[in-house]
Every structure is written in structure tokens, then in C-alpha cells.
Amino acid sequence: MSKNKVLQPNFKASFLLPKYWLTWLGVFILYTISWLPYKWQLFLGRMLGRLFLKIGGSRKKVALRNLELCFPNMNEQQRQQLLKKNFENTGIALFETGMGWWWPQWRIKRKVTVKGLEHLEQARKDGKGILLLAMHYLTIELNCRGMGCNNPMVVFYRPHNNELMEFFQFRGRGRSNKYMLGKRDVKGLIEALADGESCVYLPDQDYGRKRSLFVPFFAVKETATTTGTLIFARQPNVLSFMIIPTRNDDNSGYTIEIKPPLDNFPSDHDETDLIRINQELEKAIMQKPEQYMWLHRRFKTRPHKDELSLYK
């Protein structure tokens, strides 16, 4: 597939209208901060995250509820400690977005180490399409660039609702990668896999009841889990790999780990396969649980429409 088949947002004169002025201000601040020394940005991000936590709001409630649901055996003090670290990482993630969108290639490469590229090289030699299954780690914006610097990908993503932010997001995420596909372009991703491309897909969010099965995820026994993963994994000549993108504890940079291809996957049983995917996600998340996006309402869809929300 060539890039001209992908709908790329172009600059519009309407972006200069007053309704976008706050967006421009935010982008300018983020761009300016992105050029500060790296460890300054980590410090500022932690402080911002603590401010977010102090202000509270709905996202704090969602994150705390997710931790309660996923880790019922964790005591309140442990949950609060994890919540604090998670919000610190959320603040850092905001500045990592600026780094990921605007840092030059050499600066990205200096900070990101990718392990397991040999698995992808072997898959390409064997003529396979490569399905990279990732999770919503908070470092995802910067590590999307980092992965692309070492192995340019086709990125399956959710376009931003704000057209100006989408303009910047599209170009930022695509700088070191091949091209971007909106989340509804299933056919486009299937074509990319058939062309032997490396395609990244994130199966760890709640996409609604349609095309989902309810299987365990952490301690929540019935979690809406998309069957979209299996649509792509079952394409001819496709291998599926877990990739785990984290920030190093010593603040030296980032490590992206590419696991060997999932063996005997997919099978011919949807529920078994989705249980396995969720188990793989759990193992990956538990490497750095404070860096996972707990602010998302992962369990908003219940098996029955009249069932009480887990967030009320």
C-alpha cells in the first residue's frame, strides 16, 4: 500500500480561527518544553502529575477504580502508592508526547533501545506479515517513534477529535514510521499485513460490545475484549508478537522488548485465544504497572446492557 491511499490531514486556513487558539498555545508550550534537557522534562512531568492527582477529578476516580478492580488483594496504602506513581508517569507522558512528535531522529535513537529485532528479521526472511501487539503504556508516543527508527511500522490508531491536534498527532507519530491507518480501516491493515509490513495493534481497550467477547482480565472475570486481534492474526502468513515499551527505572531512556512470535496462535477457538492475549497483556503490564494507562475506563462495557456500571 502506498501512502497516497492513506487519508493524511492537511493544514487548513480554518486552523487559524479563534476556536483553535488555545490548541495552538498548548502545542507551542509543549513544543518549547520538548527542547529542554531530558531529565528536566522528567522532573517537570512528575510535578505536573502530582498536581493532576491533587486536583483529582474523574480520571483519578477511574484510575483508582481500575486498581481496585484489577488488584482486590492490594491494600489501600499500596493502591494509593501505585496511583501516585501512575499520575507522575501520566505527567511525564505529556512531555514524552512532545519528544515523540518533535525530537530529531538522532535524539530518539540515543534514548531508545530495542531488543528482539532478530525475531522480526527472521519473520521477514520467511515472507511473513508481522502483527505487533502492544499495550497502552504511557510511554507509547515516544516509543512509537523509537520503534519506527529501528523498524518502520504501519500504525493502526484512533484519530484525534480536534482536527488541529490530529494534524500534529498524525505527523508526529508518522515521522519515523511508514504510514498511519485510522481504527476503522480494517481492510487497509489486512492489506499491509499481506504486503509483509510490520503493523502495530493495541488490543487492550474497551471497544464496546460489538465484536467483543467477555473474558478475564486481571481480577475482572468478564471484560469486553475485542475480537479484532483475531481478524488480523488469522490472516494468511502472519505471525503475532508482543512488544513491551517501557521507561527505564534509572531515567536513562527507554527499552522496547519484542518477544518471540506467539506459538500455536491463533487457534480455532476465539475465547481461548482472547484469554491468552489478556494473560500476555497482564504479564507485560506487571513489568511496570505504574507506567500503564489506568486512566482509561477499561471495564465500562458489561455483558448485559442493563447491568450496573462498575464505575458507579
Buried (B, 14 or more C-beta within 10 A) or exposed (E): BEEEEBEEBEEEEEEEEEEBEEBEEEBEEBEEBBEBEBEEBBBBBBEBBBEBBEEEEEBBEBBBBBBBBBBEEBEEEEBBEBBBBBBBBBBBBBBBBBBBBBBEEEBBBEBBBBEBEEBBEEBBEEEBBBBBBBBBBBBBBBBBBBBBBBBBBBBBBEBBEBBBBBBBBBBBBBBBBBBBBBBEBBEBBBBBBBEBBBBBBBBBBBBEBEEBBBBBBBEBEBBBBBBBBBBBBBBEEBBBBBBBBBBEEEEEBBBBBBBEBBEEBBEEEBEEBBBBBBBBBBEBBEEBBBBBBBBBBBBBBBEEEEEEEBEE
